[in-house]
């Protein structure tokens, strides 16, 4: 989502005549897009402020702006903490950044601290930034398309509803117009974005759900060979979605379904709205529809009150499901969320131990899953050269597995069949067969 936000704002500025600077030292404008989902992400932002301050001292006319979720969360407090900042712009007002920057550059001393932090519960997003009319794309092969924003779930640890607002869906007409444009421009891999894509359709005048949207996209943009989506909430993943994933040729066989914990007691404190047993039933149904499909998830370890038994339940669920990959984090308290009222009784040392143990288990599972693919033929869309060797190319399978191949010819942008000859926990090694 942040990548798409940054891309859209870049497009707005390019349309106003701005050009990309070669470095921060040469820039007249620096916009820092921020995330609030974990404390570590916020600390990285504050850590960068010292470098920006030095740039400002050397170049007083430099405009520095903070945008995104931290801007929405902290607002004018940024100016008190970091006086070198000229602009703070929340997630609901990014379309205004171009005008705000010009106002600051014209007025300097009088107009520096523009802070559009308006209510997030807007009525529609069709005309919001980057959804209609902005042609700029950071990538020529893959594209990001926002279909909805916000989240109506209130997980106790999560700050997203407070920085992104309630769920608002974009009209299918607007989405399909963008998809047809991407198809005409030759994009081969499109990711549909939303805090909870599965709940798409809320607030629309039309009778449309997420599965129905996928069917419409397939009909109007069949030239796009790969359609993906993220993120899904387990409560809203269902049989109709799995059937569409199986039946539509463009929709990739990969599902990211965050579970967060394998313990019902922890899930209740997280207010996740699903149980361990219900989640496992959904996974079994997914596997019946897409036996060759891949699964990824999110876990939080060390949540307040998590016992050793609760953690063991998480490890057990990991073994039962056999996720292809998992994003695993220690609990990070987010100010203003209900979880701050819970006693954080898991020590940092214990959180770290559980994180390492869970990651070790997931690496073993991922390696086992990848090794099972040795000898198989996989369709790979090559995205780039590897950093270390210009004759090695990296790409993705339909199930989002990373594959590396050696080749004397340029493979970027090509869809090729590859035989898998070796495997690590995160990467497959292949040889071209076509």
N, C-alpha and C positions, 0 to 999 in steps of 0.2 A: 504493500500500500504506500509506504514512504517513497519507494522508487518511482511509482506512478505519480505521486504528488510532486516530486522533484522534477520529473520529466515534464509534467504539465506546466509548472511555473517557468521552467526553462523555455518552453514553447511560447509562453506569454511574453517573456522578455525578448526572445528572438524576434517575435512579431513587432516589437516596439523598436527594433533596430540595434539591440544589444548584441555583442559577440562574446564567445567564450574566451576567457583569458587563459594564457598558457600556464599560469601559476597563481597562487594566492598573492605573491609579492607584486605581480603585475596588475592585479584586479582593482577595479574601481568600486566593485560591489561584491560582497561575500554574503551568501544566504546559507545558513546552517539549518538543515532539516533535522528534526529531533524526534526521539522516541521516549516514551515514559513507561513502557511496560515493565522494565526492571530497573532497579537502582543502579546497576552497573552501567546501563546505557546513559543514564543521566550524569553519572560521575565522569564519563568520557567527554560529555559536552562541556561540563565545567572545567575539565582539564585542558580543553582546547582554548578556553577564553584567554589564558595567559599569552598564547602565541598571537591571538587576534589583537590583544592589547598592544603588543610590541609593534605589530603592523600599523595600528592606528597612530602610534606615537611618531612613526616615520612618515606616515601619509595621512594627515588629519582629515583630508577630504574623502577618505575611504568610508563607504557606507557598509555597516555590518548589521545583518538582520538574523533573528531567530524565528523559525517557523515550525509548524507541526505541533505535536502533542505536548511537549514541554512548554511551548508558548501558550497553549491553551490552558495548561495547568497552572503555570506560575504568573503569567500576565505581566503586569507592571513591576512585579518584584524583581524581574530581570534587570531593570534599570538601576535598582538600588544595589544589587549584587555586582553588576557589571556595567559601569557607566560608559564603557566603550561601545555598547550596543546602541544602535540608532532606531531599530525597528523590531517590534514583536508582533507576529501575525499568527493567529490561531487557525485550527484546521478547517473551520467553516468559512474562512474569508480569503483563501489563497488567491482567488481570482483578482483580488484588489492589489496584489503586491506590486505590479507594474506601476500603477498610479501612485501608490504610497511612496515608492522609491523615488519617483520623479518629484513628488512634493517635497521630500526630504532634501533632494539635491538642489531644488530651487530655493527652499527657505533656509536650509542648514540650521541655524541656531533656533529658529522659531518653530520648526515643524519636524523636529527630529524624532520625537517619541510617539509615533503613530501606533496605536494598539487596537486593532479591530479584533476583539474577543467577543463576538456576539453569541446569542443563544444558538445552540447546536440543533435544536429541533426544527430545522427548516422544513418546508413543505415539499420541496422537490429538489432534485439534483441534476435534472436534464441540462440546465444551462450553466451549471457550475463549471469550474476550471477543467479544461482538458477533455471534456466529454463531448463537446461539439465544436468543430471549427478549427481546432489546433492540430496541425499536421505533423508537428515535430515528434520524432521517435528516437530515443537514444540508441536503439538497436535496429538493425536492418533485417533481422531474421526472426526475432521474437518480439511480441508486443504484450502490453498489459492493458486490460480493459476493466474499468470499475463498473460494477453492475448494481451495487448497493453500498450503503455506509451505515455505520453505527451497530449497536447491539442492544437487544432488549433483555438479554440474560444478565443477571446480576451476581456473577461469581464473586465471592467475598474478597478474593485476592486481586481482582482485576480493575485497573484504572480506565480501561478502554471506553466503557459507557460514559465516563465523565469527560473524556477528551475527544470522543468521536460522536457522542450523542446517541439518540434512539435510532432504530432501524428505519431506513428510508430507501426504497427501491427506485431505480431508474426505469423509465418506460422502455418497453421492449422495442418500440419504434426507434428510439435514440440509440439503443445498443446495437440493433441490427444495421442501422445506417453506418455506425462505426465499423462493425464487422465486415460489411460489404466493401468499405473503403480499404480495410487492411487486406482483404482478399485480393482486391485489384492491384495492390502494391506489392504483392508477392510474399507477405508474411507467412511463415510456415508453422509457427508455434505461438498460440495465443493463450494467455492466462487470464481467466475471469476472476476478478477480485472483489472481496467484501469481508467485513469482520465475521459475517455468518452467511455465506452465499446460499446455503440450503433454505434459508427463510425468505429468499427472494420472492417478491410479489406483494409484500405488505404495503398497504396504503395506495396501491395502484387502482385506477378506475377499471382496468382490464382484468379479466380472470386469467391469471398467469402464475404458475409456480416455477421453481427452478428447473425441474425436469422439462416442463413445457418450453421454457426459454432455450434450453439446449437443443430441443427438437427444431425450434425455429432457426437457430443459428446454423444447424446442419443443413437446413433447407436453403437458406439464402447465401451461405458462404461455404459450399462444399469443397472449394479449392483449397481451403486451409486444412492441411492434413492432421494437425494436432490441436485439440482444444483441451485445456486443463482448467482447474479451478482450485481456489483456496480462500478462506479456510472454512471448514465445515464444523458444525456443532453436532455431537452424537444424537441429541434429542431430535434433530431435524433431518437426520439421514434415514432413508427408508427404502422399501422395496422398489417403489417407482423409480427412484434415482438410480439404484443399482441396475435395474432393467434397461434404463436409457443408456447407462455407461456401457452395458454389454452390447446393445443393439446399434448404437450410432457409430459409424466408422471413424469419425473424427475425434470422438471423445476418448481420451487416453485412459488406460486401465491402471490408474493410480489414485488412491484416496488418502488424504491427510485428515485424520480423525482424532483430535486431541482427547485423551482420556484423563490426563493429569495425575491420577492415582489409581492403584489397584485395590484400595481399601474403602469399603462402604462408609466407615466412620469418618475418614478424611473427606470423602466425596460429599458427605452431608455437611461438614463444616465449610467446605468450599462452595456449597450450594450449586453443585454441578447439574442437578436435575436428572441424573441417571445413576443407576447402580452398576456395580461390577458385573452382575449377572446379565443385566439388560444390555450392557455394552458388548459382552461376549456373544450374546445372541445376535446382535447386529453384525458383528464381525463374521460369525458363521454364515449368516445370510449373504453378506457381501462375497464371501469365498464360494458360496454355491453359484452365484451369478457370474463371478469372475475368478475362476480357480487359478488363473495365471496372473491375476492382478497383484499389484504391490500395495503395501500399507505403510504409512508413517504416522507418527503421533507426537504428542508433547507430554512430558512428565514434570511435575514439581516435587522435589524431595525436601524433607525437613519442614513441611507445613506445620503450623502450630498444633501441638497435640499429637503429632505423628509418632507412634510407638514403634519399637522394633518389629512388632507383629504387623503393624500397618505397612511398614516398609517391606517386610517379607511378602505381604500380599501383592505389592507392586511388582516385585521381582517375579513372583509366580505368574502374574498376568502377562508379563513380558514373555515368559517362557511359553505360555499357552497360546498367545496370539502369534508370536514370531514376527514382529514388525521388521520390515526391511530396513527401516531407519527410525531414529527417534531423537528429538531435541529434548535434552534433559537439563534442568536447571535447579538450583537450590532456591528455596522460598526467599523472595525479596519483598519486604514490606513496602507498600505503596501508600503514602499519606492520603487520608480521606476515604480509603476503602474499609468495608466492614471488618476485614481480617485484622486490622490494627487493634481492634478491641479484644482479640484473642491473645492469650498469653503465649508469646513466642518462646516456648520452653525447650526447643531443640538447639543445642549449642552449635556455634559455627563449626567447631571441629567435627561434630557428629554429622552436620549437614554435608561437609566436605567428604567425609568417609562414605556416606550413602551415595553421594554423587559419583564418586569414583567407582564404587561397586556396581551401581546401575550402568554406568558407561562401559565398564568392562564386560558386563553381561551382554549389553546391546552390541558391542563390537564382535563378540563371539557369535551372536545370532546373525548379524549382518554378514559376517564372513561365511557362515554355514549356508545362508540363503544364496549368496553370490557364487559360492563354489558349486552349488547345484546347477548353475547356468553354464558351467564349462562344457564345451562341446556343442552348445546350442547356437542357432543362428538368430541374430537380433537385428531389427531395423534401428539404425542409429542416425540421428540428425546431428551433424557435426557443427559445433558452435564457434570454436576458436582453436588457435594453436596453443600448445602448452607453453608455460613460461620458460621452462628449462631447455626445451629442444624444439626448434622451429620445424623439424620434420615429424613431430608428433602432434596429433590432433585430438581434441576432446569433444565428446558429444554425449547425447542422452538417448536412452531407449524410450519407448512409449511409457514404460513403467518408471521412468525418471532415474534409471540407473546410469551412473557416469561410466563412459567407456573411453579408453585411450587407444589409439591406433597409430602405428608408424606408417608414413607414406611420403613418397617423393613428390606427389602431386598435391595441390591445394584442395583440401576437403571442405573448407569452411562453406557452409550453406548447402552442402550436399546431403541427401538422404541415401544411405548405403546399407547393404546387408553385411553384417560382420559376424565372424565366428569367434566365440569367446574361448580364449585359450588359457587364461589365468585369472585369478580373482584375489582381491584384498577386501577388507571390510567396507571400504568406501568406493573402490574403483574396480572396474573390470578391464582386463587387457584383451584386445581383439586383433583379428586379422581380416582384411577386406576379402570378401568373397564375390562381390559384384560392384 
